[in-house]
Amino acid sequence: MITRRRFLAGSVAAAVGGLVPYRLLADTSRNTRVVIVTDSNAVSGSTVNASVVTQMVNAGIKQLTGQPTIGQAWQSLFPGITASTKVSLKENLSNGERPEPRKAIVHPAVTNAVVEGLRQMPLSGAPIPLENIMVWDLDKPVIVASGYPINFGGAGVQVYYAVEDWWTFVNGGGCGDGLGFDSTHTCTVDHPSYPDTNHHPTNIITGYSDYMIDIGIFGYHSDAGVTGVLKNHYGSFDGVRYPLNPNGYAMHGSGLCQGIPSFSAYIRDSLGNKQRVFMIDGLFGCCLSGPQAAVDCVPKRLIFGTDIVAVDYEMTQILNQYRAGFGSGPVNPAHVAAAAGAPYNLGTNDPAQIDLVQITNPSVPPAQVQNVRTSDVGSDVVITWDAVAGVSNYNVYRHSTAYPQAPGDLVGSTVGTSFTHVGVAGGGSSGFYTVTAEY
């Protein structure tokens, strides 16, 4: 059973007579799961290794859902999905115009891996058409600078924006050829120090999204504390920045604890609960300055969850570890705690309620437990095997068949290379054993 803070290097097991796949289970005593996938081969210098990123995405989404295949994993997140369903990916590309080759953005390799996974969903008749998948952010320049080709109405994945240019928009110049905002839907934010403000979601959410995937970035924010997935929707509604917001910067400063959770709560309560999965691209990150800042850390991580608060909470813990390494103090983003409480109730920031699974180096084949052997010693069965380098301990499972299709019974754990199962030999019974290495 996977418990909080367990590190996985793979799920390969060895059994008498050969190697057998063994699927690990989650800790069902916890309310929500967050999966963090780290791979040392994800980036090299400023280059993202797309094939490794695909393995990271596939491993993360399968572990998050507990499904055996990539397609089934994605399908399980979207109840009732069909080939006509529209799925949009709201991505944070705000650092796209940074001049450095390394950028804290949602990288095309991550997006492509998600799209490939969505296309593997076993839908009736045909896979979801590429044209029913839209990648988007607030404005055109950051999308183009991040390496995404604009496409609206053409063949393939749709890539578009709410406003043609953000700064033109905030200065009263309109949305240009962007899809704009839906004035028929109004999210009212109740501020602690200012009059209420009204905001409208982009037409991309209301008209082009049956389901949404929120993909944020790994970063510090000088005002909010962190970027992450909650704050990603400051690029999904209008009136966030002065002068379109009549109260100036009411949506920042003390207003963050109302503004940020209000948007996600509005999507859940008034727009059909479209957000089903949350991800953070932490291949590169900014832990000391931001939101628009040069990369100063390389986590080589992707984070997955279905609880928007829990994902931001766990990202914050990692960010604070990096900050400590630079001699900087921790951040404690108040909007994350606010989102967990009333009236928003968007998720949990209580680590006791988070089943945190960490997968390490899915691109590297895990060392296999070799030469598992059994012998009867009186009424006991002694199981032995060859040592595996770098292992913290071994888990021993008993099965009723030689090629189990389901998890067996955990009969013990040990740091050595042998284990005695007491009192099970003889009497005409038979059993088979697998041994897994834990790192």
C-alpha positions as CSV (number, residue, x, y, z in Angstrom):
1,M,0.0,0.0,0.0
2,I,1.3,3.4,-0.9
3,T,1.4,5.7,2.1
4,R,2.1,9.4,2.5
5,R,5.7,10.3,1.5
6,R,6.5,7.0,0.0
7,F,9.0,7.2,-2.9
8,L,8.5,4.9,-5.8
9,A,11.2,3.9,-8.3
10,G,8.9,1.6,-10.2
11,S,6.5,-1.2,-9.6
12,V,8.4,-4.2,-10.8
13,A,8.3,-7.4,-8.7
14,A,10.0,-10.7,-8.9
15,A,8.4,-14.0,-8.2
16,V,9.3,-17.7,-8.1
17,G,9.5,-18.7,-11.7
18,G,9.8,-15.3,-13.2
19,L,9.0,-11.6,-13.0
20,V,5.4,-10.5,-12.5
21,P,3.9,-7.0,-12.6
22,Y,2.7,-5.8,-9.3
23,R,0.3,-2.8,-9.0
24,L,0.7,-0.7,-5.9
25,L,-2.4,0.6,-4.2
26,A,-3.1,4.1,-2.7
27,D,-3.8,4.9,0.9
28,T,-7.6,5.1,0.9
29,S,-7.7,6.4,4.5
30,R,-6.8,9.9,3.1
31,N,-9.2,12.2,1.3
32,T,-7.2,13.3,-1.7
33,R,-4.2,12.2,-3.6
34,V,-1.4,14.3,-5.0
35,V,1.3,12.7,-7.2
36,I,4.7,14.3,-7.8
37,V,6.8,12.8,-10.5
38,T,10.5,13.7,-10.6
39,D,12.9,12.6,-13.4
40,S,16.6,13.5,-13.5
41,N,16.5,13.2,-17.3
42,A,13.6,15.6,-17.8
43,V,15.8,18.5,-18.9
44,S,19.4,19.0,-19.9
45,G,20.6,22.6,-19.8
46,S,17.8,24.5,-21.4
47,T,16.5,21.5,-23.4
48,V,13.4,19.7,-22.4
49,N,13.4,15.9,-23.1
50,A,10.0,15.4,-24.6
51,S,10.1,11.6,-24.4
52,V,11.0,11.6,-20.7
53,V,8.2,14.2,-20.1
54,T,5.7,11.9,-21.8
55,Q,6.7,9.1,-19.4
56,M,6.4,11.4,-16.5
57,V,2.9,12.5,-17.5
58,N,1.8,9.0,-18.2
59,A,3.1,7.7,-14.8
60,G,1.6,10.6,-12.9
61,I,-1.9,10.3,-14.4
62,K,-2.1,6.6,-14.0
63,Q,-0.9,6.8,-10.4
64,L,-3.4,9.6,-9.7
65,T,-6.4,7.7,-10.9
66,G,-5.3,4.1,-10.2
67,Q,-6.2,3.1,-13.7
68,P,-4.1,0.5,-15.6
69,T,-3.8,2.3,-18.9
70,I,-3.1,5.9,-20.0
71,G,-6.4,6.3,-21.9
72,Q,-8.5,4.8,-19.1
73,A,-6.7,7.1,-16.6
74,W,-7.7,10.3,-18.5
75,Q,-11.2,9.0,-19.3
76,S,-11.9,8.4,-15.6
77,L,-11.4,12.1,-14.9
78,F,-14.2,13.2,-17.2
79,P,-17.5,11.6,-16.5
80,G,-19.6,11.0,-19.6
81,I,-17.0,12.2,-22.0
82,T,-17.6,11.4,-25.6
83,A,-15.8,12.2,-28.9
84,S,-17.9,15.4,-29.2
85,T,-16.8,16.7,-25.8
86,K,-14.6,19.8,-25.7
87,V,-11.6,19.8,-23.4
88,S,-9.5,22.9,-22.8
89,L,-6.1,23.3,-21.1
90,K,-5.7,26.6,-19.3
91,E,-2.0,27.1,-19.1
92,N,0.2,29.7,-17.5
93,L,2.5,31.0,-20.2
94,S,3.1,34.4,-18.7
95,N,6.9,34.0,-18.6
96,G,6.9,33.1,-22.3
97,E,8.4,36.5,-23.3
98,R,11.4,36.1,-21.0
99,P,14.6,36.4,-23.0
100,E,16.3,33.5,-21.4
101,P,16.3,30.0,-23.0
102,R,15.0,28.4,-19.8
103,K,11.5,29.6,-18.9
104,A,9.1,28.8,-16.1
105,I,6.1,28.1,-18.4
106,V,3.9,25.1,-19.3
107,H,6.2,23.6,-21.9
108,P,4.9,22.2,-25.2
109,A,6.3,18.8,-24.3
110,V,3.9,18.7,-21.3
111,T,1.0,19.9,-23.4
112,N,1.8,17.3,-26.1
113,A,1.9,14.5,-23.6
114,V,-1.5,15.5,-22.2
115,V,-3.0,15.7,-25.7
116,E,-1.5,12.3,-26.6
117,G,-3.1,10.8,-23.4
118,L,-6.5,12.4,-24.1
119,R,-6.3,10.8,-27.6
120,Q,-5.9,7.4,-26.0
121,M,-9.2,7.5,-24.2
122,P,-11.2,4.5,-25.2
123,L,-14.3,6.4,-26.3
124,S,-17.0,4.8,-28.4
125,G,-16.4,4.9,-32.1
126,A,-13.3,7.2,-32.3
127,P,-10.8,9.1,-30.3
128,I,-11.5,12.7,-29.3
129,P,-10.8,14.9,-32.3
130,L,-7.7,17.1,-32.0
131,E,-10.0,20.0,-32.9
132,N,-12.0,19.4,-29.7
133,I,-8.9,20.2,-27.6
134,M,-8.0,23.8,-27.0
135,V,-4.8,25.1,-25.4
136,W,-5.2,28.7,-24.1
137,D,-4.0,31.5,-22.0
138,L,-4.9,35.1,-21.6
139,D,-3.2,36.8,-24.5
140,K,-1.5,36.1,-27.8
141,P,2.1,37.3,-27.3
142,V,2.9,35.0,-24.4
143,I,1.4,32.0,-26.2
144,V,3.5,32.6,-29.4
145,A,6.7,33.3,-27.3
146,S,6.2,30.0,-25.5
147,G,6.4,28.1,-28.7
148,Y,2.7,27.4,-29.4
149,P,1.4,28.0,-33.0
150,I,-1.9,29.9,-33.0
151,N,-4.7,27.9,-34.5
152,F,-8.4,28.8,-34.3
153,G,-10.7,26.9,-36.7
154,G,-8.0,25.0,-38.5
155,A,-7.1,21.3,-38.3
156,G,-5.5,20.0,-35.2
157,V,-5.3,21.2,-31.6
158,Q,-6.8,24.7,-31.2
159,V,-4.5,27.2,-29.6
160,Y,-6.0,30.6,-28.8
161,Y,-6.4,33.4,-26.3
162,A,-9.0,35.7,-24.6
163,V,-7.4,39.0,-25.7
164,E,-5.1,39.8,-28.5
165,D,-2.9,41.9,-26.3
166,W,-3.2,42.2,-22.5
167,W,-1.8,45.6,-22.1
168,T,-3.9,47.0,-24.8
169,F,-6.9,45.4,-23.1
170,V,-6.2,46.8,-19.7
171,N,-5.8,50.3,-21.1
172,G,-9.2,50.2,-22.7
173,G,-8.3,49.0,-26.2
174,G,-10.6,46.0,-26.3
175,C,-10.0,42.3,-26.9
176,G,-8.8,42.6,-30.5
177,D,-9.4,39.3,-32.3
178,G,-9.4,37.4,-28.9
179,L,-12.4,35.4,-27.8
180,G,-13.2,37.9,-25.0
181,F,-15.3,37.6,-22.0
182,D,-18.9,36.4,-21.4
183,S,-21.0,39.2,-19.9
184,T,-23.9,36.9,-19.3
185,H,-21.9,35.3,-16.4
186,T,-20.8,37.5,-13.5
187,C,-18.6,36.5,-10.6
188,T,-18.9,39.0,-7.7
189,V,-15.9,39.2,-5.4
190,D,-16.6,40.3,-1.8
191,H,-13.5,42.3,-0.8
192,P,-12.5,43.0,2.9
193,S,-11.4,46.6,2.2
194,Y,-13.1,47.6,-1.0
195,P,-16.6,47.5,-2.5
196,D,-17.5,44.3,-4.3
197,T,-16.2,43.9,-7.8
198,N,-17.7,42.0,-10.7
199,H,-15.8,39.9,-13.2
200,H,-16.7,37.8,-16.3
201,P,-15.1,34.5,-17.4
202,T,-13.6,34.3,-20.8
203,N,-15.8,32.9,-23.5
204,I,-13.2,30.1,-23.8
205,I,-14.5,28.7,-20.5
206,T,-18.2,29.1,-21.2
207,G,-18.3,28.4,-25.0
208,Y,-15.3,26.1,-25.8
209,S,-14.8,24.0,-22.6
210,D,-17.0,21.1,-21.4
211,Y,-14.1,20.1,-19.2
212,M,-10.9,21.9,-18.2
213,I,-7.4,21.0,-17.2
214,D,-5.7,23.7,-15.1
215,I,-1.9,23.6,-15.7
216,G,0.1,26.1,-13.6
217,I,3.8,26.7,-13.1
218,F,6.2,26.3,-10.3
219,G,7.0,29.7,-9.0
220,Y,7.2,32.4,-6.3
221,H,4.8,35.4,-6.6
222,S,5.8,38.7,-4.9
223,D,2.2,39.4,-4.0
224,A,0.4,36.1,-3.7
225,G,3.4,34.0,-2.4
226,V,3.1,31.3,-5.1
227,T,1.8,31.0,-8.7
228,G,0.5,27.4,-8.9
229,V,-3.0,26.4,-10.1
230,L,-5.3,28.5,-8.0
231,K,-3.9,31.8,-9.2
232,N,-3.8,30.6,-12.8
233,H,-7.4,31.8,-13.2
234,Y,-6.3,35.4,-12.8
235,G,-5.8,34.9,-16.5
236,S,-9.4,33.6,-17.0
237,F,-11.6,36.5,-15.9
238,D,-11.7,40.2,-16.7
239,G,-11.3,43.1,-14.3
240,V,-8.3,41.7,-12.4
241,R,-5.9,44.7,-13.0
242,Y,-6.3,48.4,-12.9
243,P,-7.9,50.4,-14.6
244,L,-10.6,47.9,-15.6
245,N,-11.2,47.1,-12.0
246,P,-12.8,50.3,-10.6
247,N,-11.2,49.7,-7.2
248,G,-7.7,49.7,-8.5
249,Y,-5.7,46.8,-7.2
250,A,-8.5,45.3,-5.1
251,M,-7.9,41.9,-6.6
252,H,-4.3,42.0,-5.3
253,G,-2.9,42.6,-1.8
254,S,-5.6,41.9,0.8
255,G,-8.0,41.0,-2.0
256,L,-6.1,37.9,-3.1
257,C,-7.7,35.8,-0.4
258,Q,-11.1,36.6,-1.9
259,G,-10.3,37.0,-5.6
260,I,-8.3,33.9,-6.2
261,P,-10.6,31.3,-4.6
262,S,-13.7,33.1,-5.8
263,F,-12.8,32.4,-9.5
264,S,-12.4,28.7,-9.0
265,A,-15.5,28.5,-6.8
266,Y,-17.5,30.3,-9.5
267,I,-16.3,27.8,-12.2
268,R,-17.3,24.9,-9.9
269,D,-20.7,26.3,-8.7
270,S,-21.9,28.4,-11.7
271,L,-20.2,27.0,-14.8
272,G,-20.8,23.3,-14.4
273,N,-17.8,22.1,-12.3
274,K,-15.6,21.9,-15.4
275,Q,-12.2,21.7,-13.7
276,R,-11.3,18.0,-13.2
277,V,-7.6,17.8,-12.9
278,F,-4.8,20.1,-11.9
279,M,-1.2,20.0,-12.9
280,I,2.0,22.0,-12.3
281,D,4.9,22.1,-14.7
282,G,7.9,22.3,-12.5
283,L,10.6,21.4,-15.1
284,F,12.0,24.8,-14.4
285,G,11.0,27.2,-11.7
286,C,11.4,30.6,-10.0
287,C,11.6,30.3,-6.2
288,L,13.2,33.7,-5.2
289,S,11.4,36.2,-7.4
290,G,8.4,36.4,-9.7
291,P,5.9,36.1,-11.2
292,Q,7.8,37.2,-14.3
293,A,11.3,36.2,-13.5
294,A,14.3,34.3,-14.7
295,V,14.6,30.6,-13.8
296,D,16.6,30.1,-10.5
297,C,15.8,26.4,-9.8
298,V,15.3,23.3,-11.8
299,P,13.0,20.9,-9.9
300,K,12.4,18.6,-12.9
301,R,9.0,17.8,-11.4
302,L,5.4,17.5,-12.5
303,I,2.6,17.6,-10.0
304,F,-0.8,16.1,-10.4
305,G,-4.1,16.2,-8.4
306,T,-7.8,16.5,-8.5
307,D,-7.8,18.9,-5.5
308,I,-6.7,22.4,-6.5
309,V,-5.8,23.4,-2.9
310,A,-3.8,20.2,-2.2
311,V,-1.8,20.7,-5.4
312,D,-0.8,24.2,-4.5
313,Y,-0.1,23.2,-0.9
314,E,2.3,20.5,-1.9
315,M,4.0,22.8,-4.5
316,T,4.5,25.3,-1.8
317,Q,6.3,22.8,0.4
318,I,8.8,22.0,-2.4
319,L,9.3,25.7,-3.2
320,N,10.1,26.5,0.4
321,Q,12.7,23.7,0.4
322,Y,14.4,25.5,-2.6
323,R,14.1,28.8,-0.8
324,A,15.7,27.4,2.3
325,G,18.6,26.2,0.2
326,F,19.1,29.8,-1.0
327,G,18.9,31.1,2.6
328,S,15.4,32.7,2.1
329,G,12.5,32.3,4.4
330,P,9.4,30.3,3.6
331,V,6.2,31.6,2.0
332,N,2.8,30.9,3.3
333,P,0.3,31.9,0.7
334,A,-2.8,33.0,2.5
335,H,-5.1,32.4,-0.5
336,V,-4.3,28.7,-0.4
337,A,-5.6,28.5,3.2
338,A,-8.5,30.7,2.3
339,A,-9.5,28.4,-0.6
340,A,-9.6,25.5,1.8
341,G,-12.0,27.1,4.2
342,A,-15.5,28.5,4.0
343,P,-17.2,29.8,2.0
344,Y,-15.1,28.4,-0.8
345,N,-14.3,24.8,0.4
346,L,-12.2,24.1,-2.7
347,G,-10.0,21.4,-1.2
348,T,-7.7,20.6,1.7
349,N,-4.4,22.1,2.8
350,D,-4.2,19.6,5.7
351,P,-1.2,17.2,5.1
352,A,-3.0,14.5,7.2
353,Q,-5.7,14.4,4.5
354,I,-3.3,14.2,1.5
355,D,-2.1,10.9,0.1
356,L,1.2,12.1,-1.4
357,V,2.8,9.8,-3.8
358,Q,6.2,10.6,-5.2
359,I,7.5,8.8,-8.3
360,T,11.2,9.0,-9.1
361,N,12.8,8.6,-12.5
362,P,10.0,6.7,-14.4
363,S,12.3,7.0,-17.5
364,V,14.9,4.8,-15.8
365,P,14.0,1.1,-15.7
366,P,14.0,0.1,-12.0
367,A,16.4,-2.5,-10.7
368,Q,14.6,-5.8,-10.6
369,V,14.6,-8.1,-7.6
370,Q,16.3,-11.2,-9.1
371,N,16.6,-14.9,-8.1
372,V,13.7,-15.1,-5.6
373,R,13.9,-18.5,-4.0
374,T,11.8,-20.4,-1.4
375,S,12.6,-23.3,0.9
376,D,10.6,-25.1,3.5
377,V,12.1,-25.1,7.0
378,G,9.8,-27.1,9.2
379,S,6.4,-25.4,9.1
380,D,8.0,-22.1,7.8
381,V,8.8,-20.8,4.3
382,V,12.1,-19.0,3.9
383,I,12.2,-16.6,1.0
384,T,15.6,-15.3,-0.2
385,W,16.7,-13.0,-3.1
386,D,19.7,-11.1,-4.5
387,A,20.4,-7.7,-3.2
388,V,19.5,-4.6,-5.2
389,A,21.7,-1.5,-4.9
390,G,20.3,1.6,-3.3
391,V,17.2,-0.1,-1.8
392,S,15.9,1.1,1.6
393,N,13.8,-2.1,2.2
394,Y,12.0,-5.0,0.5
395,N,8.3,-5.9,0.7
396,V,7.3,-9.6,0.5
397,Y,3.8,-10.6,-0.8
398,R,2.1,-14.0,-0.9
399,H,-0.2,-15.0,-3.8
400,S,-2.4,-18.0,-4.4
401,T,-1.4,-18.2,-8.1
402,A,1.9,-18.1,-9.9
403,Y,0.9,-15.2,-12.1
404,P,-1.3,-12.9,-9.9
405,Q,-3.6,-10.4,-11.5
406,A,-4.3,-8.6,-8.3
407,P,-2.2,-7.5,-5.3
408,G,-1.3,-10.3,-2.9
409,D,-1.1,-10.2,0.8
410,L,1.8,-8.3,2.3
411,V,3.4,-10.7,4.7
412,G,6.4,-8.6,5.8
413,S,9.1,-6.1,5.1
414,T,12.8,-6.3,5.7
415,V,16.0,-4.5,5.0
416,G,17.8,-7.8,4.4
417,T,17.7,-10.3,1.5
418,S,15.7,-13.0,3.3
419,F,12.4,-13.3,5.1
420,T,10.8,-16.2,7.0
421,H,7.0,-16.6,6.6
422,V,6.1,-18.5,9.8
423,G,3.7,-21.4,10.0
424,V,2.5,-21.7,6.4
425,A,4.4,-24.7,5.0
426,G,3.0,-28.1,4.8
427,G,-0.7,-29.2,5.1
428,G,-1.2,-29.5,1.4
429,S,-1.4,-25.7,0.8
430,S,0.6,-23.8,-1.8
431,G,1.6,-20.2,-2.3
432,F,3.7,-18.0,-4.4
433,Y,5.8,-15.0,-3.4
434,T,6.8,-11.7,-5.0
435,V,9.4,-9.3,-3.6
436,T,9.4,-5.6,-4.4
437,A,12.3,-3.1,-3.8
438,E,11.5,0.2,-2.2
439,Y,13.8,3.1,-2.6
